[in-house]
Amino acid sequence: MNATLTNADQRGLPHFGGRLLWLYRIAWGALAIGAILASIFSLFQSAAPAPVLVLRLAKSAVLIFVATILLYRRQRDPVAALLALAFLMWIITSNFDFATDLEFPQLLDRCRFLLFALALLLFPDGKWQPRWTRIVAVASCIVFLVGIGETLAVLPTHVFLPLAIICVIAGIASLVARFRASTNFAFRQQIKWVALGLIAGVGLILSARAGAALSVAIPATSIAWDGLFQLGVMVVALGFLVSLLRYRLFDAETVITRSAAYAGLTIALVATFGGTEALIENVGQNYLGMNIGSVSGAMAAAVAAVMLNPLHGRITDWAEDRFQPDLVRLKRQVPELLARMGATSSSRRLCAAVLTQVTAAIHATHSAILLEGRLIAAHGIPFQEARRWTRQLPEDSSPLLIDGSDPLFPMRLSVGSGASSATWLLLGPRPDGTLYGKEDLDAVRSISPAFRQALISTRAREAIDAAVNRREKRLRNEIGDLGARLLAVESWLEARTDSGDQGMPNPAGASS
């Protein structure tokens, strides 16, 4: 029995086909028409302010785009189908106000919750992993039924929203569990994109829900809460789209690093401004006996401006250490490795070690180093195959050459200078076929001076060793020649002794 469950977990949900596929297409078409009509109706019939209507229209356009891409690119994928239908329902329900009393959008919202929760539990391959996700799926179905009962006034409770939030959090926890258990790098990158969209999007949605509930008496704030809600929905949808399409998966760390850095910098500046303003105002009132509200604001802004650069540097370094450890190790550890190897290793070993580190840090499929027009090292590709790549580099002084027509090495980065010592790092594409971002290239460039110096040291030592070897070989040849002459003389003397001739040999070869 356990083996059967394990095999079922590994297979996951089957892909759509036949009648089920046509049923999905019909449901998608009906919901797409409903989403378009709801968006148009919202524009002409809703009493919401113009900014809110614009945000709703932008959100509708983004979600329809995402649902359409998922239909045409992954229409047989059950997880993509759940998400596409959920996004179309989200368009319809989110075009109504939070506090609407209409039953239809509320019922559709409950269906949207169930589809979205199941998609979280099955993402991205439709497998029930870990096993407790089945329990969460059953709980989500129960919460869905509770929400239906509350909407139809069958149940007098008001617990759907908190229970739904708990189910969504459990779905996110299942993503974290799959991320930690997986050793597949592409799979982990998919989870990272989804995590980025969920953390940002769900955070905005929950903030909008909480803000709308707490500020019912302040109508002016409804625009801000509605805007946060619409933006959160768009962020969640885009995160899933990028992950499912596997487009630029390997830029996840860069986007997460920048997002964390900007968010941390914003929080730090706001906290600095608020704390400084309150401190200055309190000190002024207590010791100067006057109200310096405007002065305290200006002084707080000045302090925040002074702290901008130090905070930006520290927070950026923290974000890179946390979310881009591969690039950080490349920039910090590889120069030390090059300094050690430059004194003892050969050029080939040095280049092979650099290729191993660079390929792992930027996630290249393969790489090679070309030194003075000669292939000296290759990684991730057979050396002979790389050697057959004989196309000469174009005569260009640019340190970065990108040739999209070359499927083997579409990117070439100069790590040497001068025509006589030109050194090129040849980079193959990433596993998803994309090229590298600015952060990746900057990290590789940061080790170029250390690599260049180490290569100069190894080549100089190799030149000295080659000269010493040539001299030793010449000396060995001369010693061998002298040994051969001595043997010839000894042989002649022995021959003379045997013949009874005691005379000394004639150096000129004359007869005695």
Secondary structure in CASP SS format (residue, H / E / C, confidence):
PFRMAT SS
TARGET T0000
AUTHOR 0000-0000-0000
METHOD secondary structure of the structure
MODEL  1
M C 1.00
N H 1.00
A H 1.00
T H 1.00
L H 1.00
T H 1.00
N H 1.00
A H 1.00
D H 1.00
Q H 1.00
R H 1.00
G C 1.00
L C 1.00
P C 1.00
H C 1.00
F C 1.00
G C 1.00
G C 1.00
R H 1.00
L H 1.00
L H 1.00
W H 1.00
L H 1.00
Y H 1.00
R H 1.00
I H 1.00
A H 1.00
W H 1.00
G H 1.00
A H 1.00
L H 1.00
A H 1.00
I H 1.00
G H 1.00
A H 1.00
I H 1.00
L H 1.00
A H 1.00
S H 1.00
I H 1.00
F H 1.00
S H 1.00
L H 1.00
F H 1.00
Q H 1.00
S C 1.00
A C 1.00
A C 1.00
P C 1.00
A H 1.00
P H 1.00
V H 1.00
L H 1.00
V H 1.00
L H 1.00
R H 1.00
L H 1.00
A H 1.00
K H 1.00
S H 1.00
A H 1.00
V H 1.00
L H 1.00
I H 1.00
F H 1.00
V H 1.00
A H 1.00
T H 1.00
I H 1.00
L H 1.00
L H 1.00
Y H 1.00
R H 1.00
R C 1.00
Q C 1.00
R C 1.00
D C 1.00
P H 1.00
V H 1.00
A H 1.00
A H 1.00
L H 1.00
L H 1.00
A H 1.00
L H 1.00
A H 1.00
F H 1.00
L H 1.00
M H 1.00
W H 1.00
I H 1.00
I H 1.00
T H 1.00
S H 1.00
N C 1.00
F C 1.00
D C 1.00
F C 1.00
A C 1.00
T C 1.00
D C 1.00
L C 1.00
E H 1.00
F H 1.00
P H 1.00
Q H 1.00
L H 1.00
L H 1.00
D H 1.00
R H 1.00
C H 1.00
R H 1.00
F H 1.00
L H 1.00
L H 1.00
F H 1.00
A H 1.00
L H 1.00
A H 1.00
L H 1.00
L H 1.00
L H 1.00
F C 1.00
P C 1.00
D C 1.00
G C 1.00
K C 1.00
W C 1.00
Q C 1.00
P C 1.00
R C 1.00
W C 1.00
T H 1.00
R H 1.00
I H 1.00
V H 1.00
A H 1.00
V H 1.00
A H 1.00
S H 1.00
C H 1.00
I H 1.00
V H 1.00
F H 1.00
L H 1.00
V H 1.00
G H 1.00
I H 1.00
G H 1.00
E H 1.00
T H 1.00
L C 1.00
A C 1.00
V C 1.00
L C 1.00
P C 1.00
T C 1.00
H C 1.00
V C 1.00
F H 1.00
L H 1.00
P H 1.00
L H 1.00
A H 1.00
I H 1.00
I H 1.00
C H 1.00
V H 1.00
I H 1.00
A H 1.00
G H 1.00
I H 1.00
A H 1.00
S H 1.00
L H 1.00
V H 1.00
A H 1.00
R H 1.00
F H 1.00
R H 1.00
A H 1.00
S C 1.00
T C 1.00
N C 1.00
F H 1.00
A H 1.00
F H 1.00
R H 1.00
Q H 1.00
Q H 1.00
I H 1.00
K H 1.00
W H 1.00
V H 1.00
A H 1.00
L H 1.00
G H 1.00
L H 1.00
I H 1.00
A H 1.00
G H 1.00
V H 1.00
G H 1.00
L H 1.00
I H 1.00
L H 1.00
S H 1.00
A H 1.00
R H 1.00
A H 1.00
G H 1.00
A H 1.00
A H 1.00
L H 1.00
S C 1.00
V C 1.00
A C 1.00
I C 1.00
P H 1.00
A H 1.00
T H 1.00
S H 1.00
I H 1.00
A H 1.00
W H 1.00
D H 1.00
G H 1.00
L H 1.00
F H 1.00
Q H 1.00
L H 1.00
G H 1.00
V H 1.00
M H 1.00
V H 1.00
V H 1.00
A H 1.00
L H 1.00
G H 1.00
F H 1.00
L H 1.00
V H 1.00
S H 1.00
L H 1.00
L H 1.00
R C 1.00
Y C 1.00
R C 1.00
L H 1.00
F H 1.00
D H 1.00
A H 1.00
E H 1.00
T H 1.00
V H 1.00
I H 1.00
T H 1.00
R H 1.00
S H 1.00
A H 1.00
A H 1.00
Y H 1.00
A H 1.00
G H 1.00
L H 1.00
T H 1.00
I H 1.00
A H 1.00
L H 1.00
V H 1.00
A H 1.00
T H 1.00
F H 1.00
G H 1.00
G H 1.00
T H 1.00
E H 1.00
A H 1.00
L H 1.00
I H 1.00
E H 1.00
N H 1.00
V H 1.00
G H 1.00
Q H 1.00
N H 1.00
Y H 1.00
L H 1.00
G C 1.00
M C 1.00
N C 1.00
I C 1.00
G H 1.00
S H 1.00
V H 1.00
S H 1.00
G H 1.00
A H 1.00
M H 1.00
A H 1.00
A H 1.00
A H 1.00
V H 1.00
A H 1.00
A H 1.00
V H 1.00
M C 1.00
L H 1.00
N H 1.00
P H 1.00
L H 1.00
H H 1.00
G H 1.00
R H 1.00
I H 1.00
T H 1.00
D H 1.00
W H 1.00
A H 1.00
E H 1.00
D H 1.00
R H 1.00
F H 1.00
Q C 1.00
P H 1.00
D H 1.00
L H 1.00
V H 1.00
R H 1.00
L H 1.00
K H 1.00
R H 1.00
Q H 1.00
V H 1.00
P H 1.00
E H 1.00
L H 1.00
L H 1.00
A H 1.00
R H 1.00
M H 1.00
G C 1.00
A C 1.00
T C 1.00
S C 1.00
S C 1.00
S H 1.00
R H 1.00
R H 1.00
L H 1.00
C H 1.00
A H 1.00
A H 1.00
V H 1.00
L H 1.00
T H 1.00
Q H 1.00
V H 1.00
T H 1.00
A H 1.00
A H 1.00
I H 1.00
H C 1.00
A C 1.00
T C 1.00
H C 1.00
S E 1.00
A E 1.00
I E 1.00
L E 1.00
L E 1.00
E C 1.00
G C 1.00
R E 1.00
L E 1.00
I E 1.00
A E 1.00
A E 1.00
H E 1.00
G C 1.00
I C 1.00
P C 1.00
F H 1.00
Q H 1.00
E H 1.00
A H 1.00
R H 1.00
R C 1.00
W C 1.00
T C 1.00
R C 1.00
Q C 1.00
L C 1.00
P C 1.00
E C 1.00
D C 1.00
S C 1.00
S C 1.00
P C 1.00
L E 1.00
L E 1.00
I E 1.00
D C 1.00
G C 1.00
S C 1.00
D C 1.00
P C 1.00
L C 1.00
F C 1.00
P C 1.00
M E 1.00
R E 1.00
L E 1.00
S E 1.00
V C 1.00
G C 1.00
S C 1.00
G C 1.00
A H 1.00
S H 1.00
S H 1.00
A C 1.00
T E 1.00
W E 1.00
L E 1.00
L E 1.00
L E 1.00
G C 1.00
P C 1.00
R C 1.00
P C 1.00
D C 1.00
G C 1.00
T C 1.00
L C 1.00
Y C 1.00
G C 1.00
K H 1.00
E H 1.00
D H 1.00
L H 1.00
D H 1.00
A H 1.00
V H 1.00
R H 1.00
S H 1.00
I C 1.00
S H 1.00
P H 1.00
A H 1.00
F H 1.00
R H 1.00
Q H 1.00
A H 1.00
L H 1.00
I H 1.00
S H 1.00
T H 1.00
R H 1.00
A H 1.00
R H 1.00
E H 1.00
A H 1.00
I H 1.00
D H 1.00
A H 1.00
A H 1.00
V H 1.00
N H 1.00
R H 1.00
R H 1.00
E H 1.00
K H 1.00
R H 1.00
L H 1.00
R H 1.00
N H 1.00
E H 1.00
I H 1.00
G H 1.00
D H 1.00
L H 1.00
G H 1.00
A H 1.00
R H 1.00
L H 1.00
L H 1.00
A H 1.00
V H 1.00
E H 1.00
S H 1.00
W H 1.00
L H 1.00
E H 1.00
A H 1.00
R H 1.00
T H 1.00
D H 1.00
S C 1.00
G C 1.00
D C 1.00
Q C 1.00
G C 1.00
M C 1.00
P C 1.00
N C 1.00
P C 1.00
A C 1.00
G C 1.00
A C 1.00
S C 1.00
S C 1.00
END
